[in-house]
Amino acid sequence: MKFQVLKLNTFKNHSKAQFRFEEDIVVFHGPNGAGKTNVLDAIYLLCMCRSYFQHAELANIQHEQDFYAVFAKVLFDEEQEVACMVKRGEGKTFRFNKEEYQRLSDHIGKMPVVMIAPGDIRLINEYSDERRKFMDQLLSQTDQNYLQELIVYGRALEHRNKALKQFNESGYVDHHLLDSLDHQLNKAATYLYGKRKAFVAEFSPLFEMHYKELSQAKESTGLVYESDLADQNMEQLLKANRSKDLDIGRTDGGLHKDDLKFTLNGYALKKFGSQGQIKSFLIALKLAQFDFLKVQKGFAPVLLLDDIFEKLDEQRATQLMARVAGTGYGQIFISDTHPERVCRIFETLDKPIQLIAL
């Protein structure tokens, strides 16, 4: 898979922009605020149907405009077209080869992608929902059934929480409705839990390999999957917690509370990891994500590196580039404020790059 042409129309700070890509390694450079990250985000959006950085669709529309449009020509075995448009008051349309999707979920996985960005530190510092999202976005790109069951689970959970809130406020409880919702949640949760557990077992060795090679250290690292379903199924858990859930008006336990704990030498990375160890940990996670996707999809994902050289010393950056620009990697898009730094690194590696000034 290779992006050949990218067009942006009133997308964030880009009124109109068009890019043609001629090398496998493309570097967008320019001062802060020039829109380098926004170009990478447009590529991510075409792969995943959503922005990496912005959850509110309308926030991606340039100020005082009514819509945004992002379009690309992408080479698989043959050239394909992919386009997304969001218009105020009309929602989103997403097309692949000029045919509009009825369900955006049908596109997920066709164009696998990995983004490495400064904000990824939230995987370490924020709550468990960030780490669940990391697992879910990765598994959704490799398993359409996983994505569909995740949607089913989310809708059933939302329905159950609304019912619990109503029952809490009114004092009337429809246990037959809760039984039905618990059964729906259990069916989806059983599938999702099994997939997450198998994923962590397969993913951990990939991650550990990358961490050791990046850090050249002897620390032991760990990814520990924690779930309320480790000892009982979802239906049993919900039944045991029903009285508590009715008292608080929401579903307190379940698959939606799963976490992926990060450890270093047996201790919590968040509390005891140095800045360098955390950087290596995050990059190793993303490189393992790349490897996992490549094996599952049978071809290399697009790799997006946003402002990564601002966060790494040159030795670590060169080490990273030597890995991602090596055999087996596909197209790479990089944003940076100092093109001479990027050129110096890739000259050392004897890799051609395409520079695009913004």
One Martini backbone bead per residue (centre of mass of N, CA, C, O) as a GRO file, in nm:
protein
  358
    1MET     BB    1   0.094   0.037   0.024
    2LYS     BB    2   0.056   0.367  -0.151
    3PHE     BB    3   0.084   0.693  -0.144
    4GLN     BB    4   0.050   0.943  -0.412
    5VAL     BB    5  -0.206   1.129  -0.336
    6LEU     BB    6  -0.288   1.450  -0.170
    7LYS     BB    7  -0.595   1.619  -0.061
    8LEU     BB    8  -0.688   1.947   0.066
    9ASN     BB    9  -1.001   2.095   0.208
   10THR     BB   10  -1.055   2.280   0.466
   11PHE     BB   11  -0.828   2.144   0.660
   12LYS     BB   12  -0.796   2.318   0.896
   13ASN     BB   13  -0.512   2.510   0.783
   14HIS     BB   14  -0.605   2.398   0.491
   15SER     BB   15  -0.740   2.520   0.216
   16LYS     BB   16  -0.519   2.424  -0.013
   17ALA     BB   17  -0.384   2.095  -0.095
   18GLN     BB   18  -0.106   1.927  -0.273
   19PHE     BB   19   0.035   1.589  -0.299
   20ARG     BB   20   0.331   1.418  -0.422
   21PHE     BB   21   0.463   1.087  -0.401
   22GLU     BB   22   0.811   0.948  -0.459
   23GLU     BB   23   0.874   0.832  -0.179
   24ASP     BB   24   0.886   0.633   0.111
   25ILE     BB   25   1.018   0.899   0.234
   26VAL     BB   26   0.841   1.163   0.402
   27VAL     BB   27   0.907   1.520   0.463
   28PHE     BB   28   0.764   1.752   0.675
   29HIS     BB   29   0.847   2.103   0.674
   30GLY     BB   30   0.848   2.354   0.936
   31PRO     BB   31   0.701   2.553   1.126
   32ASN     BB   32   0.518   2.616   1.370
   33GLY     BB   33   0.184   2.603   1.231
   34ALA     BB   34   0.198   2.487   0.922
   35GLY     BB   35   0.062   2.171   0.917
   36LYS     BB   36   0.204   1.892   0.951
   37THR     BB   37   0.017   1.728   1.138
   38ASN     BB   38  -0.238   1.757   0.955
   39VAL     BB   39  -0.139   1.577   0.729
   40LEU     BB   40  -0.107   1.320   0.894
   41ASP     BB   41  -0.405   1.319   0.988
   42ALA     BB   42  -0.530   1.280   0.707
   43ILE     BB   43  -0.412   1.001   0.662
   44TYR     BB   44  -0.536   0.869   0.908
   45LEU     BB   45  -0.833   0.925   0.836
   46LEU     BB   46  -0.831   0.747   0.570
   47CYS     BB   47  -0.780   0.484   0.743
   48MET     BB   48  -0.991   0.540   1.023
   49CYS     BB   49  -1.228   0.774   0.995
   50ARG     BB   50  -1.035   0.945   1.191
   51SER     BB   51  -0.890   1.135   1.405
   52TYR     BB   52  -0.615   1.135   1.621
   53PHE     BB   53  -0.678   1.433   1.778
   54GLN     BB   54  -0.997   1.468   1.689
   55HIS     BB   55  -1.328   1.403   1.785
   56ALA     BB   56  -1.446   1.657   1.654
   57GLU     BB   57  -1.534   1.699   1.336
   58LEU     BB   58  -1.585   2.014   1.314
   59ALA     BB   59  -1.286   2.090   1.410
   60ASN     BB   60  -1.162   2.023   1.109
   61ILE     BB   61  -1.282   2.278   1.019
   62GLN     BB   62  -1.233   2.556   0.891
   63HIS     BB   63  -1.267   2.860   0.961
   64GLU     BB   64  -1.568   2.971   0.817
   65GLN     BB   65  -1.651   2.690   0.719
   66ASP     BB   66  -1.862   2.407   0.591
   67PHE     BB   67  -1.606   2.217   0.517
   68TYR     BB   68  -1.438   1.904   0.451
   69ALA     BB   69  -1.167   1.758   0.238
   70VAL     BB   70  -1.033   1.425   0.168
   71PHE     BB   71  -0.780   1.300  -0.068
   72ALA     BB   72  -0.676   0.983  -0.235
   73LYS     BB   73  -0.411   0.802  -0.387
   74VAL     BB   74  -0.383   0.440  -0.385
   75LEU     BB   75  -0.148   0.176  -0.388
   76PHE     BB   76  -0.183  -0.142  -0.467
   77ASP     BB   77  -0.228  -0.335  -0.723
   78GLU     BB   78  -0.400  -0.078  -0.760
   79GLU     BB   79  -0.558   0.207  -0.807
   80GLN     BB   80  -0.702   0.407  -0.548
   81GLU     BB   81  -0.982   0.572  -0.390
   82VAL     BB   82  -1.003   0.816  -0.118
   83ALA     BB   83  -1.279   0.974   0.074
   84CYS     BB   84  -1.355   1.272   0.281
   85MET     BB   85  -1.662   1.429   0.414
   86VAL     BB   86  -1.756   1.730   0.600
   87LYS     BB   87  -2.077   1.874   0.683
   88ARG     BB   88  -2.262   2.099   0.801
   89GLY     BB   89  -2.560   1.924   0.891
   90GLU     BB   90  -2.462   1.627   0.723
   91GLY     BB   91  -2.198   1.503   0.787
   92LYS     BB   92  -2.053   1.197   0.676
   93THR     BB   93  -1.844   1.101   0.397
   94PHE     BB   94  -1.731   0.776   0.262
   95ARG     BB   95  -1.493   0.676   0.005
   96PHE     BB   96  -1.440   0.390  -0.220
   97ASN     BB   97  -1.423   0.415  -0.535
   98LYS     BB   98  -1.694   0.611  -0.520
   99GLU     BB   99  -1.806   0.443  -0.279
  100GLU     BB  100  -2.032   0.450  -0.029
  101TYR     BB  101  -2.051   0.405   0.295
  102GLN     BB  102  -2.272   0.276   0.536
  103ARG     BB  103  -2.017   0.168   0.701
  104LEU     BB  104  -1.724   0.260   0.842
  105SER     BB  105  -1.627  -0.022   0.948
  106ASP     BB  106  -1.562  -0.139   0.654
  107HIS     BB  107  -1.275   0.019   0.634
  108ILE     BB  108  -1.145  -0.107   0.858
  109GLY     BB  109  -0.818  -0.242   0.750
  110LYS     BB  110  -0.747  -0.159   0.454
  111MET     BB  111  -0.555   0.086   0.597
  112PRO     BB  112  -0.301   0.050   0.766
  113VAL     BB  113  -0.190   0.218   1.081
  114VAL     BB  114   0.082   0.420   1.234
  115MET     BB  115   0.117   0.633   1.519
  116ILE     BB  116   0.370   0.877   1.623
  117ALA     BB  117   0.331   1.083   1.919
  118PRO     BB  118   0.361   1.292   2.184
  119GLY     BB  119   0.067   1.211   2.309
  120ASP     BB  120   0.134   0.904   2.386
  121ILE     BB  121   0.183   0.944   2.696
  122ARG     BB  122  -0.112   0.873   2.781
  123LEU     BB  123  -0.070   0.567   2.799
  124ILE     BB  124   0.073   0.608   3.079
  125ASN     BB  125  -0.087   0.858   3.244
  126GLU     BB  126  -0.360   0.764   3.199
  127TYR     BB  127  -0.629   0.599   3.177
  128SER     BB  128  -0.758   0.292   3.073
  129ASP     BB  129  -0.897   0.392   2.805
  130GLU     BB  130  -0.633   0.429   2.641
  131ARG     BB  131  -0.547   0.122   2.642
  132ARG     BB  132  -0.802   0.010   2.518
  133LYS     BB  133  -0.782   0.172   2.256
  134PHE     BB  134  -0.522   0.047   2.160
  135MET     BB  135  -0.638  -0.239   2.129
  136ASP     BB  136  -0.892  -0.176   1.956
  137GLN     BB  137  -0.754  -0.041   1.708
  138LEU     BB  138  -0.579  -0.284   1.638
  139LEU     BB  139  -0.799  -0.513   1.620
  140SER     BB  140  -0.987  -0.365   1.412
  141GLN     BB  141  -0.766  -0.395   1.171
  142THR     BB  142  -0.782  -0.740   1.188
  143ASP     BB  143  -1.105  -0.757   1.298
  144GLN     BB  144  -1.428  -0.725   1.218
  145ASN     BB  145  -1.569  -0.875   1.454
  146TYR     BB  146  -1.452  -0.706   1.676
  147LEU     BB  147  -1.579  -0.437   1.595
  148GLN     BB  148  -1.876  -0.531   1.607
  149GLU     BB  149  -1.872  -0.625   1.908
  150LEU     BB  150  -1.794  -0.347   2.018
  151ILE     BB  151  -2.051  -0.206   1.926
  152VAL     BB  152  -2.251  -0.385   2.073
  153TYR     BB  153  -2.142  -0.334   2.357
  154GLY     BB  154  -2.175  -0.024   2.363
  155ARG     BB  155  -2.483  -0.019   2.322
  156ALA     BB  156  -2.566  -0.202   2.561
  157LEU     BB  157  -2.432  -0.028   2.780
  158GLU     BB  158  -2.589   0.229   2.728
  159HIS     BB  159  -2.867   0.106   2.779
  160ARG     BB  160  -2.815   0.008   3.069
  161ASN     BB  161  -2.740   0.285   3.194
  162LYS     BB  162  -3.011   0.421   3.135
  163ALA     BB  163  -3.183   0.220   3.293
  164LEU     BB  164  -3.044   0.253   3.571
  165LYS     BB  165  -3.108   0.553   3.602
  166GLN     BB  166  -3.415   0.526   3.590
  167PHE     BB  167  -3.445   0.326   3.825
  168ASN     BB  168  -3.310   0.508   4.038
  169GLU     BB  169  -3.524   0.748   4.007
  170SER     BB  170  -3.809   0.571   4.023
  171GLY     BB  171  -3.789   0.260   4.164
  172TYR     BB  172  -3.815   0.100   3.903
  173VAL     BB  173  -3.768  -0.254   3.801
  174ASP     BB  174  -3.652  -0.425   3.501
  175HIS     BB  175  -3.531  -0.742   3.500
  176HIS     BB  176  -3.578  -0.841   3.211
  177LEU     BB  177  -3.412  -0.626   3.071
  178LEU     BB  178  -3.145  -0.684   3.219
  179ASP     BB  179  -3.119  -0.975   3.126
  180SER     BB  180  -3.098  -0.910   2.825
  181LEU     BB  181  -2.849  -0.721   2.841
  182ASP     BB  182  -2.658  -0.921   2.979
  183HIS     BB  183  -2.657  -1.120   2.745
  184GLN     BB  184  -2.541  -0.933   2.530
  185LEU     BB  185  -2.280  -0.861   2.683
  186ASN     BB  186  -2.169  -1.149   2.712
  187LYS     BB  187  -2.134  -1.223   2.417
  188ALA     BB  188  -1.935  -0.994   2.346
  189ALA     BB  189  -1.730  -1.023   2.584
  190THR     BB  190  -1.626  -1.305   2.523
  191TYR     BB  191  -1.491  -1.233   2.257
  192LEU     BB  192  -1.315  -0.989   2.345
  193TYR     BB  193  -1.154  -1.123   2.569
  194GLY     BB  194  -1.021  -1.343   2.399
  195LYS     BB  195  -0.875  -1.144   2.204
  196ARG     BB  196  -0.713  -0.983   2.413
  197LYS     BB  197  -0.559  -1.217   2.541
  198ALA     BB  198  -0.424  -1.319   2.278
  199PHE     BB  199  -0.285  -1.056   2.202
  200VAL     BB  200  -0.094  -1.021   2.446
  201ALA     BB  201   0.059  -1.287   2.399
  202GLU     BB  202   0.162  -1.200   2.104
  203PHE     BB  203   0.273  -0.902   2.161
  204SER     BB  204   0.488  -0.910   2.389
  205PRO     BB  205   0.742  -1.022   2.234
  206LEU     BB  206   0.760  -0.785   2.037
  207PHE     BB  207   0.800  -0.565   2.245
  208GLU     BB  208   1.050  -0.677   2.396
  209MET     BB  209   1.238  -0.672   2.154
  210HIS     BB  210   1.228  -0.364   2.098
  211TYR     BB  211   1.319  -0.262   2.373
  212LYS     BB  212   1.599  -0.396   2.380
  213GLU     BB  213   1.706  -0.264   2.113
  214LEU     BB  214   1.661   0.039   2.193
  215SER     BB  215   1.798   0.039   2.497
  216GLN     BB  216   2.027  -0.163   2.567
  217ALA     BB  217   1.889  -0.324   2.801
  218LYS     BB  218   1.810  -0.529   3.111
  219GLU     BB  219   1.530  -0.486   3.142
  220SER     BB  220   1.217  -0.580   3.251
  221THR     BB  221   0.917  -0.627   3.076
  222GLY     BB  222   0.550  -0.551   3.088
  223LEU     BB  223   0.223  -0.696   2.997
  224VAL     BB  224  -0.084  -0.653   3.180
  225TYR     BB  225  -0.387  -0.815   3.179
  226GLU     BB  226  -0.686  -0.664   3.306
  227SER     BB  227  -0.988  -0.840   3.430
  228ASP     BB  228  -1.310  -0.916   3.541
  229LEU     BB  229  -1.307  -1.195   3.346
  230ALA     BB  230  -1.094  -1.396   3.471
  231ASP     BB  231  -1.324  -1.545   3.687
  232GLN     BB  232  -1.574  -1.444   3.507
  233ASN     BB  233  -1.846  -1.376   3.353
  234MET     BB  234  -2.046  -1.119   3.267
  235GLU     BB  235  -2.317  -1.225   3.373
  236GLN     BB  236  -2.220  -1.289   3.659
  237LEU     BB  237  -2.121  -1.008   3.731
  238LEU     BB  238  -2.389  -0.851   3.687
  239LYS     BB  239  -2.556  -1.010   3.890
  240ALA     BB  240  -2.376  -0.949   4.142
  241ASN     BB  241  -2.397  -0.613   4.074
  242ARG     BB  242  -2.691  -0.507   4.052
  243SER     BB  243  -2.745  -0.360   4.317
  244LYS     BB  244  -2.515  -0.157   4.284
  245ASP     BB  245  -2.598  -0.042   4.006
  246LEU     BB  246  -2.871   0.070   4.106
  247ASP     BB  247  -2.750   0.266   4.322
  248ILE     BB  248  -2.556   0.426   4.095
  249GLY     BB  249  -2.664   0.415   3.780
  250ARG     BB  250  -2.441   0.191   3.682
  251THR     BB  251  -2.180   0.011   3.530
  252ASP     BB  252  -1.910  -0.090   3.717
  253GLY     BB  253  -1.849  -0.368   3.571
  254GLY     BB  254  -1.616  -0.496   3.317
  255LEU     BB  255  -1.478  -0.474   3.008
  256HIS     BB  256  -1.475  -0.144   3.036
  257LYS     BB  257  -1.225  -0.195   3.273
  258ASP     BB  258  -0.995  -0.264   3.131
  259ASP     BB  259  -0.632  -0.334   3.140
  260LEU     BB  260  -0.286  -0.220   3.059
  261LYS     BB  261  -0.004  -0.297   3.218
  262PHE     BB  262   0.305  -0.127   3.287
  263THR     BB  263   0.635  -0.272   3.322
  264LEU     BB  264   0.946  -0.238   3.530
  265ASN     BB  265   1.086  -0.466   3.706
  266GLY     BB  266   0.776  -0.503   3.833
  267TYR     BB  267   0.705  -0.202   3.794
  268ALA     BB  268   0.558   0.087   3.750
  269LEU     BB  269   0.624   0.294   3.497
  270LYS     BB  270   0.488   0.562   3.586
  271LYS     BB  271   0.660   0.574   3.866
  272PHE     BB  272   0.973   0.439   3.774
  273GLY     BB  273   1.026   0.567   3.507
  274SER     BB  274   1.218   0.707   3.297
  275GLN     BB  275   1.227   0.905   3.030
  276GLY     BB  276   1.382   0.704   2.849
  277GLN     BB  277   1.211   0.452   2.913
  278ILE     BB  278   0.940   0.566   2.814
  279LYS     BB  279   1.021   0.619   2.524
  280SER     BB  280   1.100   0.329   2.456
  281PHE     BB  281   0.829   0.202   2.526
  282LEU     BB  282   0.652   0.352   2.318
  283ILE     BB  283   0.805   0.273   2.062
  284ALA     BB  284   0.783  -0.033   2.103
  285LEU     BB  285   0.478  -0.043   2.085
  286LYS     BB  286   0.459   0.068   1.788
  287LEU     BB  287   0.643  -0.145   1.652
  288ALA     BB  288   0.466  -0.382   1.738
  289GLN     BB  289   0.218  -0.284   1.593
  290PHE     BB  290   0.337  -0.303   1.315
  291ASP     BB  291   0.407  -0.606   1.315
  292PHE     BB  292   0.123  -0.710   1.371
  293LEU     BB  293  -0.012  -0.592   1.119
  294LYS     BB  294   0.169  -0.719   0.905
  295VAL     BB  295   0.100  -1.013   0.968
  296GLN     BB  296  -0.216  -0.991   0.947
  297LYS     BB  297  -0.223  -0.840   0.648
  298GLY     BB  298   0.054  -0.885   0.455
  299PHE     BB  299   0.135  -0.575   0.502
  300ALA     BB  300   0.247  -0.262   0.531
  301PRO     BB  301   0.204  -0.005   0.707
  302VAL     BB  302   0.157   0.307   0.774
  303LEU     BB  303   0.396   0.557   0.886
  304LEU     BB  304   0.364   0.801   1.154
  305LEU     BB  305   0.586   1.085   1.235
  306ASP     BB  306   0.539   1.314   1.498
  307ASP     BB  307   0.776   1.510   1.617
  308ILE     BB  308   1.008   1.301   1.717
  309PHE     BB  309   1.286   1.473   1.732
  310GLU     BB  310   1.200   1.650   1.985
  311LYS     BB  311   1.206   1.374   2.188
  312LEU     BB  312   1.492   1.292   2.068
  313ASP     BB  313   1.786   1.197   2.045
  314GLU     BB  314   1.998   1.139   1.784
  315GLN     BB  315   2.068   0.848   1.851
  316ARG     BB  316   1.778   0.745   1.888
  317ALA     BB  317   1.673   0.842   1.612
  318THR     BB  318   1.868   0.677   1.437
  319GLN     BB  319   1.782   0.404   1.547
  320LEU     BB  320   1.490   0.422   1.458
  321MET     BB  321   1.537   0.473   1.151
  322ALA     BB  322   1.692   0.210   1.097
  323ARG     BB  323   1.437   0.040   1.145
  324VAL     BB  324   1.201   0.180   0.965
  325ALA     BB  325   1.401   0.186   0.692
  326GLY     BB  326   1.399  -0.099   0.655
  327THR     BB  327   1.328  -0.399   0.599
  328GLY     BB  328   0.961  -0.419   0.574
  329TYR     BB  329   0.899  -0.136   0.528
  330GLY     BB  330   0.719   0.126   0.421
  331GLN     BB  331   0.554   0.402   0.439
  332ILE     BB  332   0.687   0.729   0.541
  333PHE     BB  333   0.581   0.991   0.767
  334ILE     BB  334   0.726   1.316   0.842
  335SER     BB  335   0.766   1.553   1.107
  336ASP     BB  336   0.959   1.874   1.097
  337THR     BB  337   1.158   2.167   1.176
  338HIS     BB  338   1.448   2.013   1.084
  339PRO     BB  339   1.575   1.904   0.791
  340GLU     BB  340   1.882   1.865   0.850
  341ARG     BB  341   1.845   1.640   1.057
  342VAL     BB  342   1.709   1.432   0.873
  343CYS     BB  343   1.922   1.425   0.650
  344ARG     BB  344   2.155   1.328   0.826
  345ILE     BB  345   2.033   1.057   0.906
  346PHE     BB  346   1.975   0.944   0.608
  347GLU     BB  347   2.265   0.962   0.507
  348THR     BB  348   2.376   0.753   0.704
  349LEU     BB  349   2.159   0.533   0.579
  350ASP     BB  350   2.118   0.559   0.269
  351LYS     BB  351   1.832   0.729   0.227
  352PRO     BB  352   1.579   0.831   0.047
  353ILE     BB  353   1.412   1.153   0.031
  354GLN     BB  354   1.119   1.365   0.076
  355LEU     BB  355   1.081   1.711   0.059
  356ILE     BB  356   0.826   1.919   0.232
  357ALA     BB  357   0.722   2.239   0.233
  358LEU     BB  358   0.520   2.464   0.475
   0.00000   0.00000   0.00000
